[in-house]
Amino acid sequence: MNVTRVVLATGNAGKVKEMQSYLEEYGIEVLPQSEFDVPEVAETGTTFVENAIIKARHAAQHTGLPAIADDSGLAVDALGGAPGVYSARYAGQNATDQDNIDKLLQSLGDNEQRKARFICSLVFMQSHEDPIPFISLGQWEGSIVATQQGEGGFGYDPVFWVEEKQRTAAELSKAEKHALSHRGQALKPLIQHLAALKG
């Protein structure tokens, strides 16, 4: 199967742009599901993998294209793994990135245990009936700082401290972030898989 176009099961423009920058050198065009008026699907899974499969199958069914879905989020040890699968809507259904950051910092308060990780589950389905979706996982260890730093990235990046760089994720260049991030890690096996399909 020669994959040249895939639909990305998200309405998040930041994720579409990021995924396109990773896949364009392989001749794969990434299209947002919004271009096809794909309705939102209820993310009823309790894990990142379950939600990614739900989203990929839904997008493939509505578009007839192979689909990639990314379910990712932040897990903070002191909060029992929260916000977890609710990362995008931690402060409510229509929460902004800033709303979610505010709630996270409020929930942590002055807790000294601030260890956290970003987790990414990527799923690729050749069709909505694909019985063996390709699943790839990535983790990025860090901690939560009390004060936002940096203008780059999106989501919780301004409060996610990257120890080896002594900066937040929002202060990293795109290349630095791609080399270290949970999504960058999960993408490597996915890209190899897509390249093999093209071969």
C-alpha positions as semicolon CSV with decimal commas, in nm:
position;residue;x (nm);y (nm);z (nm)
1;M;0,000;0,000;0,000
2;N;0,158;0,327;-0,112
3;V;0,052;0,588;0,142
4;T;0,073;0,943;0,008
5;R;-0,216;1,106;0,195
6;V;-0,332;1,046;0,548
7;V;-0,598;1,213;0,755
8;L;-0,496;1,322;1,103
9;A;-0,778;1,270;1,348
10;T;-0,762;1,605;1,523
11;G;-0,896;1,956;1,500
12;N;-0,581;2,089;1,669
13;A;-0,396;2,304;1,414
14;G;-0,073;2,280;1,615
15;K;-0,072;1,900;1,593
16;V;-0,147;1,901;1,219
17;K;0,137;2,144;1,151
18;E;0,378;1,943;1,368
19;M;0,285;1,609;1,206
20;Q;0,314;1,756;0,855
21;S;0,664;1,887;0,931
22;Y;0,771;1,534;1,030
23;L;0,612;1,348;0,737
24;E;0,656;1,582;0,438
25;E;1,010;1,460;0,364
26;Y;0,863;1,112;0,310
27;G;0,617;1,245;0,052
28;I;0,318;1,202;0,280
29;E;0,058;1,477;0,294
30;V;-0,118;1,520;0,627
31;L;-0,475;1,646;0,606
32;P;-0,676;1,759;0,908
33;Q;-1,007;1,578;0,955
34;S;-1,177;1,921;0,958
35;E;-1,121;1,938;0,579
36;F;-1,368;1,650;0,548
37;D;-1,620;1,779;0,804
38;V;-1,556;1,474;1,019
39;P;-1,771;1,513;1,330
40;E;-1,609;1,490;1,671
41;V;-1,618;1,144;1,824
42;A;-1,663;1,075;2,194
43;E;-1,330;0,976;2,349
44;T;-1,473;0,709;2,574
45;G;-1,148;0,518;2,630
46;T;-0,977;0,512;2,967
47;T;-0,628;0,495;2,815
48;F;-0,438;0,693;2,551
49;V;-0,425;0,384;2,324
50;E;-0,802;0,323;2,340
51;N;-0,881;0,685;2,257
52;A;-0,633;0,694;1,968
53;I;-0,791;0,381;1,814
54;I;-1,140;0,529;1,850
55;K;-1,031;0,852;1,677
56;A;-0,834;0,681;1,396
57;R;-1,118;0,440;1,312
58;H;-1,371;0,725;1,311
59;A;-1,158;0,945;1,080
60;A;-1,085;0,657;0,839
61;Q;-1,453;0,565;0,822
62;H;-1,564;0,920;0,738
63;T;-1,287;1,000;0,485
64;G;-1,200;0,667;0,323
65;L;-0,832;0,756;0,379
66;P;-0,572;0,589;0,599
67;A;-0,579;0,767;0,935
68;I;-0,336;0,863;1,206
69;A;-0,464;0,950;1,550
70;D;-0,263;1,087;1,836
71;D;-0,389;1,072;2,189
72;S;-0,146;1,235;2,420
73;G;-0,135;1,416;2,746
74;L;0,041;1,495;3,067
75;A;0,066;1,263;3,368
76;V;0,173;1,420;3,697
77;D;0,284;1,180;3,972
78;A;0,160;1,395;4,262
79;L;-0,187;1,409;4,103
80;G;-0,213;1,031;4,061
81;G;-0,141;1,051;3,688
82;A;-0,385;1,337;3,622
83;P;-0,469;1,513;3,399
84;G;-0,395;1,202;3,188
85;V;-0,650;1,128;2,913
86;Y;-0,836;1,444;3,020
87;S;-0,535;1,672;2,954
88;A;-0,704;1,872;2,675
89;R;-1,019;1,926;2,880
90;Y;-0,874;1,928;3,232
91;A;-1,037;2,262;3,319
92;G;-1,362;2,180;3,136
93;Q;-1,497;2,082;2,796
94;N;-1,404;2,405;2,614
95;A;-1,095;2,488;2,820
96;T;-0,810;2,684;2,662
97;D;-0,445;2,587;2,708
98;Q;-0,418;2,867;2,964
99;D;-0,723;2,741;3,157
100;N;-0,567;2,396;3,177
101;I;-0,228;2,531;3,290
102;D;-0,397;2,745;3,557
103;K;-0,587;2,444;3,692
104;L;-0,274;2,227;3,689
105;L;-0,068;2,482;3,885
106;Q;-0,357;2,535;4,126
107;S;-0,396;2,157;4,178
108;L;-0,024;2,117;4,249
109;G;-0,008;2,421;4,476
110;D;0,322;2,425;4,664
111;N;0,367;2,048;4,641
112;E;0,738;1,976;4,608
113;Q;0,674;1,651;4,417
114;R;0,650;1,787;4,062
115;K;0,770;1,493;3,851
116;A;0,567;1,453;3,532
117;R;0,578;1,304;3,186
118;F;0,417;1,367;2,852
119;I;0,278;1,048;2,698
120;C;0,188;1,000;2,332
121;S;0,000;0,712;2,174
122;L;0,002;0,715;1,793
123;V;-0,224;0,483;1,597
124;F;-0,221;0,426;1,220
125;M;-0,511;0,246;1,051
126;Q;-0,508;0,165;0,678
127;S;-0,889;0,161;0,685
128;H;-1,164;0,176;0,945
129;E;-1,179;-0,205;0,933
130;D;-0,803;-0,253;0,982
131;P;-0,784;-0,545;1,230
132;I;-0,422;-0,474;1,328
133;P;-0,377;-0,101;1,380
134;F;-0,015;0,007;1,417
135;I;0,042;0,142;1,768
136;S;0,344;0,340;1,880
137;L;0,411;0,493;2,222
138;G;0,645;0,766;2,345
139;Q;0,723;0,916;2,687
140;W;0,903;1,238;2,780
141;E;1,013;1,278;3,141
142;G;1,021;1,618;3,307
143;S;0,872;1,822;3,590
144;I;0,623;2,103;3,637
145;V;0,755;2,454;3,710
146;A;0,553;2,704;3,912
147;T;0,591;2,989;3,660
148;Q;0,527;2,972;3,286
149;Q;0,829;3,023;3,061
150;G;0,854;3,050;2,683
151;E;0,628;3,134;2,391
152;G;0,668;2,823;2,173
153;G;0,482;2,494;2,157
154;F;0,127;2,448;2,282
155;G;-0,066;2,283;2,564
156;Y;0,135;2,244;2,883
157;D;0,473;2,321;2,718
158;P;0,530;2,651;2,910
159;V;0,528;2,468;3,248
160;F;0,702;2,143;3,145
161;W;1,066;2,162;3,256
162;V;1,321;1,971;3,050
163;E;1,610;1,899;3,285
164;E;1,877;1,823;3,023
165;K;1,810;2,152;2,843
166;Q;1,745;2,360;3,160
167;R;1,447;2,511;2,981
168;T;1,076;2,449;2,943
169;A;0,938;2,270;2,638
170;A;0,802;2,608;2,522
171;E;1,159;2,745;2,509
172;L;1,298;2,468;2,288
173;S;1,349;2,500;1,913
174;K;1,131;2,279;1,692
175;A;1,431;2,055;1,620
176;E;1,515;2,018;1,990
177;K;1,155;1,941;2,077
178;H;1,122;1,684;1,798
179;A;1,440;1,507;1,911
180;L;1,323;1,477;2,271
181;S;0,945;1,484;2,279
182;H;0,697;1,205;2,343
183;R;0,550;1,263;1,996
184;G;0,893;1,260;1,834
185;Q;0,968;0,927;2,005
186;A;0,635;0,774;1,904
187;L;0,676;0,901;1,548
188;K;1,002;0,718;1,475
189;P;0,850;0,366;1,462
190;L;0,540;0,503;1,282
191;I;0,753;0,665;1,010
192;Q;0,947;0,338;0,965
193;H;0,615;0,157;0,931
194;L;0,483;0,403;0,670
195;A;0,813;0,390;0,479
196;A;0,790;0,008;0,471
197;L;0,437;0,031;0,331
198;K;0,560;0,265;0,054
199;G;0,839;0,017;-0,030
